[in-house]
């Protein structure tokens, strides 16, 4: 266990810029952009100024107060349940960071010959590869979730403060909503789901990283593209009966897009209405439906395939130590 902890720390320190600092910089940019936009709008009178509703001009405070209690409650619920969406770019960035981390995880140590040093240590290839898997599926997502949650809370507070300046005090109503505190926990609770759905992509990228001598990206992405062309050709010209659309969705997409958070809804074709409560997205429903996807065989078949590719990466690392 101590060895694994040390190996994960090594991966973290070697890729600290992408795993740790990149989410912080992007989160800071999001908060500054949204906060700066709101402050500029307030200073120029464009936030909370006159607005037109049904052909009549009124200000934001009067418009909000004219809403029925049910509509006001719906507005508060929308803020309380949807505020985590403000940090959505961070989760998209996570998939990109982990994709290129896995792609270079073992290729770079062979290219710069550092693999010879690491192999001189009493650490097995299995432990080394598993530490990279843990970094990709646990460490990087945990850091992103923490940074995204903090940034989302800041944006929520900035929004409430801006509304308060215009006479709409929602601090008490929003902060009293349980969903404000449950949303980050629900995102964290989806981490096991994310890890299982991302396993085939991580396995594929690590296997290519351990095998390819050069042009790793072209091997990782180009091979599935060529496979699609061959399957399409076989389906159209040879009449083999192969279902190219099934192959694209269940093999290629699962192998390349598994790192994108929420991609499992597309793989399982979950209806969007199941993710909402009324007219707003509900993190509670997203959490429940995410775990429901584990009842199907697709995720487990993919996880087994990912595990086999990770095992192949371990064997390849053992024998391929050339630069």
KEVO-355544 format. One record per residue (C-alpha): residue in three letters; x, z, y. Coordinates in nm, 2 decimals, always signed. Layout:
BEGIN
[ala; [X; Z; Y]]
...
% end
This chain:
BEGIN
[unk; [+0.00; +0.00; +0.00]]
[unk; [+0.29; +0.08; +0.24]]
[unk; [+0.44; -0.25; +0.16]]
[unk; [+0.12; -0.44; +0.24]]
[unk; [+0.08; -0.25; +0.57]]
[unk; [+0.43; -0.34; +0.67]]
[unk; [+0.38; -0.70; +0.58]]
[unk; [+0.06; -0.72; +0.79]]
[unk; [+0.24; -0.55; +1.08]]
[unk; [+0.51; -0.82; +1.05]]
[unk; [+0.25; -1.09; +1.07]]
[unk; [+0.09; -0.93; +1.37]]
[unk; [+0.41; -0.89; +1.56]]
[unk; [+0.53; -1.25; +1.48]]
[unk; [+0.19; -1.39; +1.60]]
[unk; [+0.10; -1.13; +1.86]]
[unk; [+0.06; -1.39; +2.13]]
[unk; [-0.21; -1.59; +1.95]]
[unk; [-0.38; -1.30; +1.77]]
[unk; [-0.37; -1.03; +2.04]]
[unk; [-0.29; -1.16; +2.38]]
[unk; [-0.48; -1.49; +2.37]]
[unk; [-0.82; -1.31; +2.32]]
[unk; [-0.74; -1.07; +2.61]]
[unk; [-0.64; -1.35; +2.84]]
[unk; [-0.95; -1.56; +2.76]]
[unk; [-1.18; -1.25; +2.79]]
[unk; [-1.03; -1.17; +3.13]]
[unk; [-1.08; -1.52; +3.24]]
[unk; [-1.45; -1.51; +3.13]]
[unk; [-1.51; -1.18; +3.31]]
[unk; [-1.33; -1.29; +3.63]]
[unk; [-1.52; -1.62; +3.63]]
[unk; [-1.87; -1.47; +3.58]]
[unk; [-1.80; -1.17; +3.80]]
[unk; [-1.64; -1.39; +4.07]]
[unk; [-1.93; -1.63; +4.06]]
[unk; [-2.18; -1.35; +4.10]]
[unk; [-1.99; -1.19; +4.38]]
[unk; [-1.95; -1.52; +4.56]]
[unk; [-2.33; -1.59; +4.52]]
[unk; [-2.41; -1.24; +4.66]]
[unk; [-2.17; -1.29; +4.96]]
[unk; [-2.32; -1.62; +5.05]]
[unk; [-2.68; -1.51; +5.00]]
[unk; [-2.74; -1.74; +4.71]]
[unk; [-2.79; -1.46; +4.46]]
[unk; [-3.12; -1.28; +4.52]]
[unk; [-3.21; -1.50; +4.81]]
[unk; [-3.53; -1.70; +4.84]]
[unk; [-3.65; -1.87; +4.52]]
[unk; [-3.94; -2.10; +4.46]]
[unk; [-4.20; -2.01; +4.19]]
[unk; [-4.51; -2.23; +4.15]]
[unk; [-4.45; -2.39; +4.49]]
[unk; [-4.42; -2.06; +4.68]]
[unk; [-4.10; -1.91; +4.82]]
[unk; [-4.03; -1.55; +4.74]]
[unk; [-3.72; -1.33; +4.68]]
[unk; [-3.59; -1.21; +4.35]]
[unk; [-3.71; -0.85; +4.39]]
[unk; [-4.07; -0.95; +4.46]]
[unk; [-4.06; -1.21; +4.18]]
[unk; [-3.94; -0.95; +3.93]]
[unk; [-4.19; -0.69; +4.05]]
[unk; [-4.47; -0.94; +4.02]]
[unk; [-4.41; -0.97; +3.65]]
[unk; [-4.63; -0.79; +3.41]]
[unk; [-4.48; -0.48; +3.24]]
[unk; [-4.47; -0.67; +2.91]]
[unk; [-4.27; -0.96; +3.08]]
[unk; [-4.04; -0.70; +3.25]]
[unk; [-3.98; -0.54; +2.91]]
[unk; [-3.91; -0.88; +2.76]]
[unk; [-3.65; -0.95; +3.03]]
[unk; [-3.47; -0.62; +2.97]]
[unk; [-3.48; -0.68; +2.59]]
[unk; [-3.33; -1.03; +2.65]]
[unk; [-3.04; -0.87; +2.84]]
[unk; [-2.99; -0.60; +2.59]]
[unk; [-2.99; -0.82; +2.28]]
[unk; [-2.82; -1.13; +2.42]]
[unk; [-2.54; -0.99; +2.63]]
[unk; [-2.29; -1.03; +2.34]]
[unk; [-2.34; -1.41; +2.37]]
[unk; [-2.13; -1.40; +2.69]]
[unk; [-1.82; -1.38; +2.48]]
[unk; [-1.91; -1.67; +2.25]]
[unk; [-1.60; -1.87; +2.36]]
[unk; [-1.38; -1.59; +2.21]]
[unk; [-1.53; -1.64; +1.86]]
[unk; [-1.48; -2.02; +1.89]]
[unk; [-1.12; -1.96; +1.99]]
[unk; [-1.08; -1.72; +1.69]]
[unk; [-1.16; -2.01; +1.45]]
[unk; [-0.90; -2.23; +1.62]]
[unk; [-0.63; -1.95; +1.62]]
[unk; [-0.68; -1.86; +1.26]]
[unk; [-0.69; -2.23; +1.16]]
[unk; [-0.35; -2.30; +1.30]]
[unk; [-0.21; -1.96; +1.20]]
[unk; [-0.29; -2.04; +0.83]]
[unk; [-0.17; -2.40; +0.86]]
[unk; [+0.17; -2.28; +0.98]]
[unk; [+0.19; -1.95; +0.79]]
[unk; [+0.43; -2.07; +0.51]]
[unk; [+0.53; -2.41; +0.64]]
[unk; [+0.72; -2.26; +0.94]]
[unk; [+0.92; -2.01; +0.73]]
[unk; [+1.03; -2.30; +0.51]]
[unk; [+1.12; -2.52; +0.80]]
[unk; [+1.33; -2.26; +0.98]]
[unk; [+1.47; -2.13; +0.65]]
[unk; [+1.36; -1.77; +0.72]]
[unk; [+1.19; -1.78; +0.38]]
[unk; [+1.54; -1.72; +0.22]]
[unk; [+1.57; -1.39; +0.41]]
[unk; [+1.22; -1.28; +0.32]]
[unk; [+1.27; -1.36; -0.04]]
[unk; [+1.58; -1.15; -0.04]]
[unk; [+1.36; -0.84; +0.02]]
[unk; [+1.19; -0.66; -0.27]]
[unk; [+0.85; -0.81; -0.18]]
[unk; [+0.66; -1.04; -0.41]]
[unk; [+0.51; -1.38; -0.32]]
[unk; [+0.17; -1.24; -0.40]]
[unk; [+0.20; -0.96; -0.15]]
[unk; [+0.33; -1.19; +0.12]]
[unk; [+0.05; -1.44; +0.08]]
[unk; [-0.21; -1.17; +0.06]]
[unk; [-0.08; -1.02; +0.39]]
[unk; [-0.14; -1.36; +0.55]]
[unk; [-0.49; -1.37; +0.41]]
[unk; [-0.56; -1.02; +0.54]]
[unk; [-0.42; -1.11; +0.89]]
[unk; [-0.65; -1.42; +0.90]]
[unk; [-0.97; -1.26; +0.77]]
[unk; [-0.94; -0.90; +0.88]]
[unk; [-0.69; -0.83; +1.16]]
[unk; [-0.75; -1.13; +1.38]]
[unk; [-1.13; -1.10; +1.36]]
[unk; [-1.12; -0.73; +1.43]]
[unk; [-0.91; -0.77; +1.74]]
[unk; [-1.14; -1.05; +1.87]]
[unk; [-1.46; -0.85; +1.80]]
[unk; [-1.31; -0.55; +1.99]]
[unk; [-1.20; -0.76; +2.29]]
[unk; [-1.53; -0.96; +2.29]]
[unk; [-1.74; -0.65; +2.28]]
[unk; [-1.55; -0.49; +2.57]]
[unk; [-1.58; -0.81; +2.78]]
[unk; [-1.95; -0.84; +2.70]]
[unk; [-2.02; -0.49; +2.82]]
[unk; [-1.83; -0.55; +3.14]]
[unk; [-2.03; -0.86; +3.21]]
[unk; [-2.36; -0.67; +3.13]]
[unk; [-2.26; -0.40; +3.38]]
[unk; [-2.16; -0.65; +3.64]]
[unk; [-2.50; -0.83; +3.60]]
[unk; [-2.69; -0.50; +3.63]]
[unk; [-2.49; -0.41; +3.94]]
[unk; [-2.57; -0.75; +4.10]]
[unk; [-2.94; -0.70; +4.03]]
[unk; [-2.92; -0.35; +4.17]]
[unk; [-2.78; -0.48; +4.49]]
[unk; [-3.09; -0.69; +4.52]]
[unk; [-3.32; -0.40; +4.45]]
[unk; [-3.38; -0.45; +4.08]]
[unk; [-3.24; -0.14; +3.91]]
[unk; [-3.22; -0.20; +3.54]]
[unk; [-2.92; +0.03; +3.46]]
[unk; [-3.15; +0.29; +3.30]]
[unk; [-3.37; +0.05; +3.11]]
[unk; [-3.08; -0.15; +2.97]]
[unk; [-2.85; +0.14; +2.88]]
[unk; [-3.15; +0.32; +2.72]]
[unk; [-3.20; +0.03; +2.48]]
[unk; [-3.06; +0.10; +2.13]]
[unk; [-2.97; -0.27; +2.09]]
[unk; [-2.70; -0.24; +2.35]]
[unk; [-2.51; -0.01; +2.12]]
[unk; [-2.61; -0.17; +1.79]]
[unk; [-2.51; -0.53; +1.88]]
[unk; [-2.13; -0.47; +1.86]]
[unk; [-2.18; -0.28; +1.53]]
[unk; [-2.39; -0.56; +1.39]]
[unk; [-2.12; -0.81; +1.48]]
[unk; [-1.86; -0.59; +1.31]]
[unk; [-2.09; -0.56; +1.01]]
[unk; [-2.09; -0.94; +0.97]]
[unk; [-1.71; -0.94; +0.91]]
[unk; [-1.74; -0.93; +0.52]]
[unk; [-1.98; -1.22; +0.54]]
[unk; [-1.74; -1.41; +0.76]]
[unk; [-1.45; -1.34; +0.53]]
[unk; [-1.63; -1.47; +0.22]]
[unk; [-1.75; -1.79; +0.39]]
[unk; [-1.40; -1.85; +0.55]]
[unk; [-1.21; -1.79; +0.22]]
[unk; [-1.22; -2.16; +0.11]]
[unk; [-1.08; -2.28; +0.45]]
[unk; [-0.81; -2.01; +0.44]]
[unk; [-0.72; -2.10; +0.08]]
[unk; [-0.70; -2.47; +0.16]]
[unk; [-0.49; -2.43; +0.47]]
[unk; [-0.25; -2.18; +0.30]]
[unk; [-0.21; -2.41; +0.00]]
[unk; [-0.13; -2.71; +0.22]]
[unk; [+0.10; -2.50; +0.43]]
[unk; [+0.29; -2.39; +0.12]]
[unk; [+0.31; -2.75; -0.02]]
[unk; [+0.36; -3.00; +0.26]]
[unk; [+0.71; -3.08; +0.37]]
[unk; [+0.60; -3.22; +0.71]]
[unk; [+0.29; -3.32; +0.91]]
[unk; [+0.09; -3.03; +0.78]]
[unk; [-0.21; -3.09; +1.01]]
[unk; [-0.24; -3.45; +0.89]]
[unk; [-0.23; -3.34; +0.52]]
[unk; [-0.49; -3.07; +0.58]]
[unk; [-0.74; -3.28; +0.78]]
[unk; [-0.64; -3.63; +0.68]]
[unk; [-0.68; -3.57; +0.30]]
[unk; [-1.05; -3.47; +0.34]]
[unk; [-1.12; -3.76; +0.57]]
[unk; [-0.97; -4.01; +0.32]]
[unk; [-1.17; -3.84; +0.04]]
[unk; [-1.49; -3.90; +0.25]]
[unk; [-1.40; -4.27; +0.29]]
[unk; [-1.34; -4.30; -0.09]]
[unk; [-1.67; -4.13; -0.18]]
[unk; [-1.86; -4.34; +0.07]]
[unk; [-1.70; -4.65; -0.06]]
[unk; [-1.78; -4.55; -0.42]]
[unk; [-2.14; -4.47; -0.33]]
[unk; [-2.21; -4.79; -0.13]]
[unk; [-2.01; -5.06; -0.31]]
[unk; [-1.97; -4.94; -0.67]]
[unk; [-2.31; -4.77; -0.70]]
[unk; [-2.17; -4.47; -0.88]]
[unk; [-2.46; -4.25; -0.77]]
[unk; [-2.22; -4.01; -0.59]]
[unk; [-2.39; -3.83; -0.30]]
[unk; [-2.16; -3.86; -0.01]]
[unk; [-2.37; -3.64; +0.22]]
[unk; [-2.36; -3.36; -0.04]]
[unk; [-1.98; -3.40; -0.07]]
[unk; [-1.93; -3.39; +0.31]]
[unk; [-2.14; -3.08; +0.36]]
[unk; [-2.05; -2.88; +0.05]]
[unk; [-1.68; -2.97; +0.00]]
[unk; [-1.53; -3.11; +0.32]]
[unk; [-1.73; -2.90; +0.57]]
[unk; [-1.69; -2.59; +0.36]]
[unk; [-1.31; -2.65; +0.34]]
[unk; [-1.25; -2.72; +0.71]]
[unk; [-1.53; -2.54; +0.91]]
[unk; [-1.55; -2.21; +0.72]]
[unk; [-1.36; -2.03; +1.00]]
[unk; [-1.62; -2.10; +1.26]]
[unk; [-1.84; -1.78; +1.29]]
[unk; [-2.20; -1.85; +1.21]]
[unk; [-2.12; -2.17; +1.02]]
[unk; [-2.29; -2.02; +0.72]]
[unk; [-2.63; -2.08; +0.88]]
[unk; [-2.56; -2.45; +0.87]]
[unk; [-2.43; -2.44; +0.52]]
[unk; [-2.74; -2.26; +0.40]]
[unk; [-2.97; -2.45; +0.64]]
[unk; [-3.12; -2.13; +0.78]]
[unk; [-3.41; -2.21; +1.02]]
[unk; [-3.34; -2.11; +1.38]]
[unk; [-3.67; -1.93; +1.41]]
[unk; [-3.54; -1.67; +1.16]]
[unk; [-3.26; -1.58; +1.41]]
[unk; [-3.49; -1.50; +1.70]]
[unk; [-3.74; -1.24; +1.81]]
[unk; [-4.00; -1.41; +2.02]]
[unk; [-3.82; -1.64; +2.26]]
[unk; [-3.48; -1.46; +2.25]]
[unk; [-3.20; -1.44; +1.99]]
[unk; [-3.20; -1.12; +1.80]]
[unk; [-2.87; -0.98; +1.67]]
[unk; [-3.06; -0.78; +1.42]]
[unk; [-3.21; -1.10; +1.28]]
[unk; [-2.87; -1.27; +1.29]]
[unk; [-2.72; -0.98; +1.10]]
[unk; [-2.99; -0.97; +0.84]]
[unk; [-2.99; -1.35; +0.78]]
[unk; [-2.61; -1.35; +0.76]]
[unk; [-2.62; -1.11; +0.47]]
[unk; [-2.91; -1.30; +0.31]]
[unk; [-2.68; -1.60; +0.28]]
[unk; [-2.48; -1.40; +0.02]]
[unk; [-2.77; -1.43; -0.22]]
[unk; [-2.71; -1.80; -0.28]]
[unk; [-2.45; -1.94; -0.52]]
[unk; [-2.28; -2.15; -0.26]]
[unk; [-2.08; -1.87; -0.09]]
[unk; [-1.95; -1.74; -0.42]]
[unk; [-1.85; -2.08; -0.56]]
[unk; [-1.66; -2.13; -0.24]]
[unk; [-1.50; -1.79; -0.26]]
[unk; [-1.38; -1.86; -0.61]]
[unk; [-1.24; -2.19; -0.50]]
[unk; [-1.07; -2.02; -0.21]]
[unk; [-0.92; -1.76; -0.44]]
[unk; [-0.79; -2.03; -0.67]]
[unk; [-0.62; -2.21; -0.38]]
[unk; [-0.47; -1.88; -0.26]]
[unk; [-0.33; -1.83; -0.61]]
[unk; [-0.19; -2.19; -0.59]]
[unk; [-0.03; -2.10; -0.26]]
[unk; [+0.14; -1.80; -0.42]]
[unk; [+0.28; -2.02; -0.70]]
[unk; [+0.39; -2.29; -0.45]]
[unk; [+0.57; -2.03; -0.23]]
[unk; [+0.76; -1.91; -0.53]]
[unk; [+0.91; -2.25; -0.61]]
[unk; [+0.91; -2.44; -0.28]]
[unk; [+1.18; -2.28; -0.06]]
[unk; [+1.34; -2.60; +0.08]]
[unk; [+1.34; -2.67; +0.45]]
% end
